[in-house]
Amino acid sequence: MGYIIAAIGILFTICFSYQFFYVLVGLFKKPVIFEEGKPHRFAVITSARNEADVIENLLNSINAQTYPKELMDVYVIADNCDDNTAEISRKCGAIVYERFNKKQIGKGYALDFLFGEIHKKLGEDYYDGYFVFDSDNLLEPDFIEQMNKTFSAGYKVVTSYRNSKNYGTNWISSGYALWFLREAKYLSNARMILGTSCAISGTGFLIHRDMLKKRNGWKYFLLTEDIEFSIANIIDGEKIGYCHNAILYDEQPETFKQSWNQRLRWAKGFLQVFGKYGKRLMKGIFVNKNKFSCYDLSVTIFPLIFLTMLTFLLYIAMIVKSIVTGDGALWAEVLGAVEAVAGAYGTFFLMGLVTVITEWNYINCTTPRKIISLFTFPIYMFTWIPIGIVALFKKVEWTPIKHSVNKNVNDMKIKK
């Protein structure tokens, strides 16, 4: 089994070495910035389920945008709510639709419903594009203005810089936040610089009306509808853009139970997406005009989880075998496992260190919290292993995450 583990290590290196190049690109190349953007009419959309605690702050940050108010309408789909989310949204000036469907549950169904209602009322061509946000988000005042510049450059799908509202709460929230900061700076930013395709990440993205017309709405209903949307469009030859200057703040889970449930859904969703699109995605590596993007997304959604779990299980199996057989190799096996864990810890630590150093001024917490997060980030990453194993065997359904961090954009100032 030692040879198998060594082979997995080589495969890891082959699959992911290009991401080290991404880091160099992010460090030494300037982000792609477009200076001008012609006016477009946008619908700004939020899907909300019992989000009365946070949605007002989001809507206030949308209402405070520097983009011309006459060119944007704000919509909220209050999806299976039993609180006053709809009432609060209307008071904030949003156009509100309420949906009650206990069979088709999830953000994808809610978005498809709302797009359908907008198209019935105004037609498919009334808006040039649609912004999609989660209810716990906050936007910098120039968010839509900046995104419009990239949109005007010809990108029909644009994602943004995803920051966090609650980085400094604990090791769980900082683990999420650090991952998303790395994703923005060293994945999306690097991909944009190199001219390959990015991927949307749950929230804070903009899509052209043609993306909906092509499929008669939002037809992405898997547990990770954002990855499903990204891969479906990359396979179709679309290139997803990234706007580094458009900053969004997102609330992260603060309890391990919340984190477990959310990431279990993500892990299961990755498997669903690979099952549905994997064959075409792999074929696209050789024949698609987005060849490298197909490869990039392929190794991102499947081998990382699978190879990590397999390595972990092999080490456990080797240790158990040594205990049962008494072959005298127990300590060698334990030492090998410890060295592997230490190596992985060091890799994740360096990943976090580079991100924290370069994004220091964007992280909204105290200096001690930033430093502590470097040491806890690898632990957060290690918790993906049992989550991935459970996702292989357990049926997972969409469940809402409770949001309660009541902050506004003015609270997002850097703390020394």
KOLGUFI-341759 format. One record per residue (C-alpha): residue number from 0; residue in one letter; chain; x, y, z. Coordinates in pm, 1 decimal. Example, Ala and Ser with C-alpha at 12.3 -4.5 7.8 and 13.67 -1.06 7.14 Angstrom:
residues 2
REC     k   r   c          u          v          w
REC     0   A   A     1230.0     -450.0      780.0
REC     1   S   A     1367.0     -106.0      714.0
***
This chain:
residues 416
REC     k   r   c          u          v          w
REC     0   M   A        0.0        0.0        0.0
REC     1   G   A      298.6      226.0       44.4
REC     2   Y   A      352.8      218.7     -330.7
REC     3   I   A      -11.1      316.4     -383.8
REC     4   I   A       25.6      613.7     -150.0
REC     5   A   A      343.5      719.7     -330.8
REC     6   A   A      158.8      693.7     -663.7
REC     7   I   A     -124.7      907.0     -524.2
REC     8   G   A      130.1     1167.2     -416.2
REC     9   I   A      272.0     1180.4     -768.4
REC    10   L   A      -80.2     1206.0     -912.4
REC    11   F   A     -156.7     1491.7     -672.2
REC    12   T   A      151.2     1674.8     -795.7
REC    13   I   A       59.8     1618.7    -1158.9
REC    14   C   A     -301.4     1730.0    -1109.6
REC    15   F   A     -246.6     2040.1     -899.5
REC    16   S   A      102.3     2175.8     -973.0
REC    17   Y   A      -48.1     2435.3    -1207.4
REC    18   Q   A     -213.0     2600.0     -906.4
REC    19   F   A      131.3     2689.1     -771.6
REC    20   F   A      176.8     2878.2    -1097.0
REC    21   Y   A     -156.2     3048.5    -1025.9
REC    22   V   A       -6.8     3173.8     -699.0
REC    23   L   A      289.7     3326.0     -881.7
REC    24   V   A       54.6     3491.6    -1129.1
REC    25   G   A     -156.7     3634.3     -847.3
REC    26   L   A      152.8     3761.6     -667.4
REC    27   F   A      336.9     3925.4     -953.4
REC    28   K   A       75.0     4019.4    -1213.7
REC    29   K   A     -172.7     4303.9    -1179.2
REC    30   P   A     -545.0     4218.4    -1186.0
REC    31   V   A     -736.8     4275.8    -1508.8
REC    32   I   A     -917.7     4606.4    -1463.8
REC    33   F   A    -1154.5     4762.0    -1716.3
REC    34   E   A    -1179.8     5139.6    -1688.1
REC    35   E   A    -1511.3     5209.5    -1858.2
REC    36   G   A    -1851.5     5046.2    -1870.9
REC    37   K   A    -2144.9     5144.3    -2088.0
REC    38   P   A    -2484.4     5165.1    -1915.3
REC    39   H   A    -2685.3     4844.6    -1881.9
REC    40   R   A    -3020.0     4773.7    -1721.3
REC    41   F   A    -2994.2     4519.5    -1440.2
REC    42   A   A    -3221.7     4320.0    -1215.1
REC    43   V   A    -3066.2     4262.4     -872.3
REC    44   I   A    -3195.9     3935.8     -729.1
REC    45   T   A    -3190.7     3776.6     -386.6
REC    46   S   A    -3332.4     3440.4     -288.0
REC    47   A   A    -3425.3     3445.9       81.9
REC    48   R   A    -3561.6     3191.3      323.8
REC    49   N   A    -3636.5     3329.9      671.9
REC    50   E   A    -3367.8     3598.6      646.3
REC    51   A   A    -3535.9     3874.3      848.2
REC    52   D   A    -3224.9     3920.0     1063.5
REC    53   V   A    -2994.2     4017.8      777.8
REC    54   I   A    -3176.9     4107.1      458.4
REC    55   E   A    -3229.7     4474.7      543.0
REC    56   N   A    -2854.6     4532.6      557.0
REC    57   L   A    -2809.8     4373.9      214.6
REC    58   L   A    -3089.0     4579.3       60.0
REC    59   N   A    -2953.6     4898.9      216.3
REC    60   S   A    -2613.9     4827.0       61.5
REC    61   I   A    -2782.5     4773.2     -276.2
REC    62   N   A    -2979.9     5095.9     -241.9
REC    63   A   A    -2655.2     5279.9     -163.6
REC    64   Q   A    -2486.7     5173.9     -489.8
REC    65   T   A    -2316.8     5437.7     -704.2
REC    66   Y   A    -2469.7     5281.7    -1016.1
REC    67   P   A    -2764.1     5480.0    -1165.0
REC    68   K   A    -3079.6     5388.9     -974.0
REC    69   E   A    -3296.2     5413.7    -1285.8
REC    70   L   A    -3099.7     5127.8    -1442.4
REC    71   M   A    -3149.2     4873.8    -1163.5
REC    72   D   A    -3450.3     4706.7    -1006.5
REC    73   V   A    -3423.3     4502.7     -688.0
REC    74   Y   A    -3610.5     4172.8     -650.2
REC    75   V   A    -3647.2     3937.9     -355.0
REC    76   I   A    -3790.7     3590.2     -383.1
REC    77   A   A    -3914.3     3505.1      -33.3
REC    78   D   A    -3890.8     3128.1      -63.1
REC    79   N   A    -4094.0     2918.9      182.8
REC    80   C   A    -4062.6     3189.3      447.7
REC    81   D   A    -4258.0     3188.2      771.7
REC    82   D   A    -4108.8     3511.0      908.7
REC    83   N   A    -4135.3     3874.2      791.7
REC    84   T   A    -3861.2     3861.6      526.1
REC    85   A   A    -4108.8     3971.9      258.6
REC    86   E   A    -4240.3     4263.3      464.7
REC    87   I   A    -3890.8     4394.1      544.6
REC    88   S   A    -3788.8     4362.8      180.6
REC    89   R   A    -4087.7     4563.6       61.5
REC    90   K   A    -4012.8     4837.9      315.7
REC    91   C   A    -3663.9     4857.3      168.7
REC    92   G   A    -3808.1     4914.8     -178.3
REC    93   A   A    -3762.4     4567.2     -325.1
REC    94   I   A    -4010.4     4402.9     -560.5
REC    95   V   A    -4107.5     4090.1     -369.3
REC    96   Y   A    -4241.4     3757.4     -488.5
REC    97   E   A    -4340.2     3488.6     -241.4
REC    98   R   A    -4306.4     3119.7     -324.0
REC    99   F   A    -4436.5     2823.1     -125.3
REC   100   N   A    -4328.5     2484.3     -256.8
REC   101   K   A    -4227.3     2207.5      -16.6
REC   102   K   A    -4136.1     1963.2     -292.8
REC   103   Q   A    -3897.4     2170.1     -504.0
REC   104   I   A    -3669.0     2300.0     -231.5
REC   105   G   A    -3351.2     2495.2     -287.0
REC   106   K   A    -3203.4     2812.1     -429.7
REC   107   G   A    -3204.9     2680.1     -785.7
REC   108   Y   A    -3581.3     2630.1     -787.6
REC   109   A   A    -3639.9     2969.2     -626.9
REC   110   L   A    -3428.2     3146.6     -887.6
REC   111   D   A    -3600.3     2966.8    -1174.3
REC   112   F   A    -3938.4     3067.6    -1034.6
REC   113   L   A    -3840.1     3433.3    -1004.6
REC   114   F   A    -3681.2     3452.1    -1348.5
REC   115   G   A    -4000.1     3303.5    -1488.8
REC   116   E   A    -4215.4     3567.8    -1318.4
REC   117   I   A    -3992.7     3851.7    -1440.7
REC   118   H   A    -3997.4     3721.1    -1796.7
REC   119   K   A    -4376.6     3681.9    -1792.7
REC   120   K   A    -4419.7     4039.9    -1675.8
REC   121   L   A    -4144.0     4222.8    -1865.6
REC   122   G   A    -4016.4     3985.4    -2131.7
REC   123   E   A    -3678.5     3816.1    -2168.2
REC   124   D   A    -3503.4     4122.7    -2311.8
REC   125   Y   A    -3604.9     4393.5    -2063.2
REC   126   Y   A    -3291.5     4349.0    -1851.6
REC   127   D   A    -2942.5     4317.7    -1995.7
REC   128   G   A    -2820.6     4118.2    -1698.1
REC   129   Y   A    -2907.9     3975.7    -1357.8
REC   130   F   A    -2711.1     4002.0    -1035.0
REC   131   V   A    -2756.4     3718.1     -786.4
REC   132   F   A    -2687.0     3763.7     -414.2
REC   133   D   A    -2754.2     3579.1      -91.3
REC   134   S   A    -2946.6     3756.0      183.3
REC   135   D   A    -2650.8     3770.6      421.3
REC   136   N   A    -2431.1     3959.9      173.8
REC   137   L   A    -2311.4     4320.0      188.8
REC   138   L   A    -2181.9     4515.3     -110.7
REC   139   E   A    -1924.4     4789.5     -132.8
REC   140   P   A    -2094.8     5102.0     -275.9
REC   141   D   A    -1929.2     5067.0     -618.6
REC   142   F   A    -1988.3     4691.5     -654.7
REC   143   I   A    -2239.4     4709.9     -940.3
REC   144   E   A    -2047.9     4989.5    -1111.5
REC   145   Q   A    -1730.3     4778.8    -1112.1
REC   146   M   A    -1906.3     4461.3    -1225.8
REC   147   N   A    -2066.4     4653.1    -1511.1
REC   148   K   A    -1719.8     4739.8    -1644.9
REC   149   T   A    -1627.5     4373.4    -1681.3
REC   150   F   A    -1973.6     4292.7    -1817.8
REC   151   S   A    -1930.7     4570.4    -2076.2
REC   152   A   A    -1602.4     4412.9    -2186.7
REC   153   G   A    -1802.3     4121.3    -2325.4
REC   154   Y   A    -1816.8     3869.4    -2040.3
REC   155   K   A    -2162.8     3714.9    -2013.4
REC   156   V   A    -2092.9     3573.3    -1667.3
REC   157   V   A    -1890.5     3766.4    -1408.8
REC   158   T   A    -1791.9     3671.3    -1053.5
REC   159   S   A    -1653.5     3896.6     -780.7
REC   160   Y   A    -1411.6     3929.1     -488.7
REC   161   R   A    -1568.6     3736.4     -199.0
REC   162   N   A    -1475.2     3871.6      141.9
REC   163   S   A    -1633.9     3790.3      480.0
REC   164   K   A    -1839.6     3966.2      746.3
REC   165   N   A    -1724.0     3749.0     1035.2
REC   166   Y   A    -1366.1     3635.9      967.3
REC   167   G   A    -1258.4     3685.0     1328.9
REC   168   T   A    -1539.2     3499.8     1509.3
REC   169   N   A    -1367.3     3160.3     1539.4
REC   170   W   A    -1162.6     2898.3     1353.9
REC   171   I   A    -1461.0     2783.4     1149.0
REC   172   S   A    -1560.1     3122.6     1010.0
REC   173   S   A    -1196.3     3217.0      945.6
REC   174   G   A    -1139.5     2884.5      767.4
REC   175   Y   A    -1420.5     2959.1      524.1
REC   176   A   A    -1316.8     3321.3      484.4
REC   177   L   A     -953.9     3240.7      415.2
REC   178   W   A    -1052.3     2982.5      155.0
REC   179   F   A    -1275.9     3231.6      -29.0
REC   180   L   A    -1009.0     3503.9      -16.6
REC   181   R   A     -761.2     3257.5     -166.2
REC   182   E   A    -1017.4     3157.5     -427.6
REC   183   A   A    -1062.6     3521.5     -530.3
REC   184   K   A     -695.1     3621.3     -535.2
REC   185   Y   A     -521.4     3302.0     -647.3
REC   186   L   A     -783.8     3120.5     -852.3
REC   187   S   A    -1030.8     3364.6    -1009.7
REC   188   N   A     -781.5     3648.8    -1037.1
REC   189   A   A     -509.5     3426.2    -1185.0
REC   190   R   A     -753.2     3265.6    -1429.3
REC   191   M   A     -868.3     3608.4    -1544.7
REC   192   I   A     -511.3     3728.8    -1597.0
REC   193   L   A     -424.1     3416.3    -1794.3
REC   194   G   A     -736.4     3436.8    -2008.8
REC   195   T   A     -890.5     3110.9    -1894.0
REC   196   S   A    -1235.6     3072.5    -1739.3
REC   197   C   A    -1328.7     3139.0    -1378.8
REC   198   A   A    -1620.5     2979.2    -1192.7
REC   199   I   A    -1898.9     3140.8     -995.5
REC   200   S   A    -1895.0     3073.1     -623.8
REC   201   G   A    -2244.9     3069.0     -480.7
REC   202   T   A    -2313.6     3440.7     -466.8
REC   203   G   A    -2206.1     3779.8     -594.5
REC   204   F   A    -2223.1     3705.8     -965.4
REC   205   L   A    -2372.7     3864.4    -1277.0
REC   206   I   A    -2520.2     3678.6    -1574.1
REC   207   H   A    -2624.9     3805.1    -1916.6
REC   208   R   A    -2985.9     3759.8    -2022.0
REC   209   D   A    -2866.5     3525.7    -2297.9
REC   210   M   A    -2759.6     3275.4    -2032.0
REC   211   L   A    -3124.3     3240.8    -1927.3
REC   212   K   A    -3272.5     3257.0    -2275.9
REC   213   K   A    -3048.3     2970.9    -2386.8
REC   214   R   A    -3204.9     2731.5    -2135.5
REC   215   N   A    -3541.1     2899.5    -2080.0
REC   216   G   A    -3460.4     3000.7    -1723.9
REC   217   W   A    -3233.3     2878.7    -1447.5
REC   218   K   A    -3219.5     2500.7    -1488.7
REC   219   Y   A    -2954.9     2414.8    -1231.6
REC   220   F   A    -3103.7     2221.0     -941.4
REC   221   L   A    -2821.4     2006.2     -801.9
REC   222   L   A    -2696.0     2064.8     -447.5
REC   223   T   A    -2418.4     2290.2     -579.5
REC   224   E   A    -2606.3     2481.7     -844.5
REC   225   D   A    -2324.2     2736.8     -878.3
REC   226   I   A    -2069.0     2474.7     -983.6
REC   227   E   A    -2329.1     2308.5    -1205.3
REC   228   F   A    -2395.7     2640.5    -1379.7
REC   229   S   A    -2022.4     2709.7    -1419.7
REC   230   I   A    -1940.7     2370.5    -1568.4
REC   231   A   A    -2244.1     2360.7    -1798.7
REC   232   N   A    -2145.5     2695.4    -1949.6
REC   233   I   A    -1774.2     2619.2    -1970.3
REC   234   I   A    -1859.6     2299.5    -2159.6
REC   235   D   A    -2069.7     2514.9    -2393.8
REC   236   G   A    -1764.3     2731.0    -2461.9
REC   237   E   A    -1850.1     3026.4    -2237.3
REC   238   K   A    -1568.9     3204.5    -2053.4
REC   239   I   A    -1656.4     3330.1    -1703.4
REC   240   G   A    -1492.9     3659.0    -1605.6
REC   241   Y   A    -1379.1     3801.5    -1271.9
REC   242   C   A    -1395.7     4156.8    -1136.4
REC   243   H   A    -1127.7     4210.6     -871.3
REC   244   N   A    -1256.8     4554.2     -770.8
REC   245   A   A    -1610.7     4436.8     -694.3
REC   246   I   A    -1602.5     4349.0     -324.0
REC   247   L   A    -1876.8     4150.1     -152.8
REC   248   Y   A    -1895.7     4046.1      213.4
REC   249   D   A    -2046.6     3709.9      298.8
REC   250   E   A    -2145.8     3556.4      632.6
REC   251   Q   A    -1974.2     3227.8      721.2
REC   252   P   A    -2106.0     2951.9      950.3
REC   253   E   A    -1986.2     2980.7     1309.1
REC   254   T   A    -2075.6     2639.1     1451.9
REC   255   F   A    -1933.0     2305.4     1348.1
REC   256   K   A    -2281.9     2160.2     1303.2
REC   257   Q   A    -2373.7     2433.7     1054.3
REC   258   S   A    -2040.6     2393.6      879.5
REC   259   W   A    -2073.5     2015.5      862.8
REC   260   N   A    -2421.2     2031.8      708.6
REC   261   Q   A    -2324.2     2296.3      453.8
REC   262   R   A    -2000.8     2132.5      343.8
REC   263   L   A    -2166.4     1789.7      334.4
REC   264   R   A    -2410.5     1939.5       84.0
REC   265   W   A    -2120.6     2087.0     -113.0
REC   266   A   A    -1928.7     1758.3     -114.9
REC   267   K   A    -2236.6     1566.1     -226.9
REC   268   G   A    -2304.0     1835.3     -484.2
REC   269   F   A    -1953.9     1797.5     -629.8
REC   270   L   A    -2019.4     1426.7     -672.3
REC   271   Q   A    -2357.1     1497.7     -834.7
REC   272   V   A    -2203.2     1747.1    -1074.7
REC   273   F   A    -1921.5     1511.4    -1168.4
REC   274   G   A    -2173.1     1232.5    -1220.8
REC   275   K   A    -2386.1     1449.1    -1450.8
REC   276   Y   A    -2115.7     1640.4    -1638.8
REC   277   G   A    -1795.9     1442.6    -1577.9
REC   278   K   A    -1792.3     1259.9    -1911.2
REC   279   R   A    -1844.3     1576.3    -2114.7
REC   280   L   A    -1602.0     1767.8    -1894.7
REC   281   M   A    -1328.3     1510.5    -1944.8
REC   282   K   A    -1397.1     1499.7    -2317.7
REC   283   G   A    -1377.9     1878.3    -2323.0
REC   284   I   A    -1014.7     1862.6    -2209.8
REC   285   F   A     -932.2     1739.1    -2560.0
REC   286   V   A    -1195.2     1891.5    -2790.9
REC   287   N   A    -1349.7     2197.4    -2620.2
REC   288   K   A    -1230.7     2549.7    -2695.7
REC   289   N   A    -1209.8     2588.3    -2315.7
REC   290   K   A     -975.9     2287.5    -2292.7
REC   291   F   A     -774.7     2404.5    -1994.4
REC   292   S   A    -1083.2     2528.9    -1811.1
REC   293   C   A    -1238.2     2184.8    -1849.6
REC   294   Y   A     -924.8     2034.2    -1696.2
REC   295   D   A     -912.2     2299.0    -1422.3
REC   296   L   A    -1271.7     2235.7    -1313.9
REC   297   S   A    -1235.2     1859.2    -1350.3
REC   298   V   A     -954.1     1831.0    -1097.7
REC   299   T   A    -1116.7     2087.4     -869.8
REC   300   I   A    -1448.9     1910.6     -820.1
REC   301   F   A    -1342.4     1548.1     -799.2
REC   302   P   A     -979.4     1429.6     -760.5
REC   303   L   A     -900.3     1661.8     -468.9
REC   304   I   A    -1168.7     1511.0     -246.0
REC   305   F   A    -1131.3     1155.2     -373.2
REC   306   L   A     -750.9     1131.5     -356.4
REC   307   T   A     -736.2     1292.2      -12.2
REC   308   M   A     -991.9     1047.5      127.9
REC   309   L   A     -820.8      752.7      -36.3
REC   310   T   A     -483.5      848.3      111.1
REC   311   F   A     -636.0      888.6      455.6
REC   312   L   A     -811.5      551.3      438.9
REC   313   L   A     -496.4      376.0      314.1
REC   314   Y   A     -291.8      505.9      606.8
REC   315   I   A     -560.8      389.8      850.3
REC   316   A   A     -569.1       48.8      680.1
REC   317   M   A     -189.4       13.7      701.6
REC   318   I   A     -185.3       98.8     1071.3
REC   319   V   A     -472.3     -140.8     1148.9
REC   320   K   A     -298.9     -416.9      949.3
REC   321   S   A       22.6     -370.4     1148.1
REC   322   I   A     -168.1     -387.9     1476.9
REC   323   V   A     -357.5     -703.5     1376.7
REC   324   T   A      -65.6     -892.0     1222.7
REC   325   G   A      201.6     -767.1     1461.5
REC   326   D   A      445.5     -742.0     1171.9
REC   327   G   A      662.3     -489.8     1355.5
REC   328   A   A      593.0     -211.0     1109.2
REC   329   L   A      343.8      -26.6     1329.1
REC   330   W   A      568.8      261.3     1427.6
REC   331   A   A      692.8      300.2     1072.7
REC   332   E   A      333.3      319.8      952.8
REC   333   V   A      240.4      569.6     1226.7
REC   334   L   A      547.7      777.8     1146.4
REC   335   G   A      455.2      777.9      777.4
REC   336   A   A      104.1      895.4      859.8
REC   337   V   A      236.9     1168.5     1091.5
REC   338   E   A      476.4     1287.4      821.1
REC   339   A   A      191.9     1298.5      567.9
REC   340   V   A      -27.5     1499.0      805.2
REC   341   A   A      260.4     1733.9      885.1
REC   342   G   A      329.2     1784.2      515.9
REC   343   A   A      -35.7     1859.8      444.0
REC   344   Y   A      -52.6     2093.0      745.0
REC   345   G   A      252.3     2279.8      619.3
REC   346   T   A      106.4     2312.9      270.0
REC   347   F   A     -222.5     2451.7      399.4
REC   348   F   A      -36.8     2681.0      640.0
REC   349   L   A      169.1     2828.3      355.3
REC   350   M   A     -145.8     2862.8      145.0
REC   351   G   A     -307.1     3060.5      425.3
REC   352   L   A        8.7     3260.2      498.8
REC   353   V   A       45.6     3386.7      142.6
REC   354   T   A     -323.2     3479.2      132.4
REC   355   V   A     -325.0     3658.1      468.2
REC   356   I   A      -11.9     3857.7      384.4
REC   357   T   A     -136.6     3979.0       46.8
REC   358   E   A     -499.2     4033.4      155.6
REC   359   W   A     -412.9     4170.6      500.9
REC   360   N   A     -585.2     4505.1      450.2
REC   361   Y   A     -905.6     4339.9      332.7
REC   362   I   A     -946.4     4110.3      633.9
REC   363   N   A    -1187.3     4256.1      886.4
REC   364   C   A    -1050.1     4141.3     1222.0
REC   365   T   A     -770.8     4212.0     1468.3
REC   366   T   A     -406.3     4125.6     1405.2
REC   367   P   A     -399.1     3844.6     1665.9
REC   368   R   A     -705.2     3684.1     1502.3
REC   369   K   A     -541.6     3698.0     1160.7
REC   370   I   A     -231.7     3524.5     1296.1
REC   371   I   A     -430.4     3258.6     1482.8
REC   372   S   A     -627.2     3181.9     1167.4
REC   373   L   A     -306.3     3071.6      995.6
REC   374   F   A     -268.2     2787.4     1244.1
REC   375   T   A     -634.5     2685.1     1244.6
REC   376   F   A     -684.3     2697.4      867.3
REC   377   P   A     -516.1     2357.1      812.1
REC   378   I   A     -743.3     2206.1     1079.0
REC   379   Y   A    -1045.5     2343.1      895.8
REC   380   M   A     -914.3     2184.8      575.5
REC   381   F   A     -858.2     1848.1      746.9
REC   382   T   A    -1224.5     1837.7      852.7
REC   383   W   A    -1313.1     1800.6      484.4
REC   384   I   A    -1188.4     1439.9      500.5
REC   385   P   A    -1469.1     1289.9      714.2
REC   386   I   A    -1721.0     1513.8      537.0
REC   387   G   A    -1612.2     1375.8      200.2
REC   388   I   A    -1629.2     1016.9      323.0
REC   389   V   A    -1982.0     1060.2      459.6
REC   390   A   A    -2092.7     1232.1      135.7
REC   391   L   A    -2006.0      917.6      -58.5
REC   392   F   A    -2267.1      712.6      124.9
REC   393   K   A    -2526.7      945.1      277.1
REC   394   K   A    -2830.6     1091.0      106.8
REC   395   V   A    -2806.9     1468.2      140.7
REC   396   E   A    -3084.4     1723.0       96.8
REC   397   W   A    -3073.2     2101.0       79.3
REC   398   T   A    -3118.9     2266.2      421.3
REC   399   P   A    -3103.5     2640.0      499.3
REC   400   I   A    -2817.9     2793.5      700.5
REC   401   K   A    -2929.3     3039.2      966.0
REC   402   H   A    -2776.2     3386.6      920.8
REC   403   S   A    -2764.3     3627.5     1212.6
REC   404   V   A    -2454.2     3850.6     1180.8
REC   405   N   A    -2620.5     4191.2     1184.4
REC   406   K   A    -2359.8     4421.1     1028.3
REC   407   N   A    -2361.5     4689.7      762.6
REC   408   V   A    -2092.9     4800.1      518.1
REC   409   N   A    -1965.6     5064.9      760.4
REC   410   D   A    -1881.7     4784.7     1005.0
REC   411   M   A    -1643.1     4633.9      751.2
REC   412   K   A    -1359.2     4873.6      832.7
REC   413   I   A    -1019.2     4719.7      898.7
REC   414   K   A     -940.6     4655.0     1264.3
REC   415   K   A     -581.6     4711.6     1374.6
***
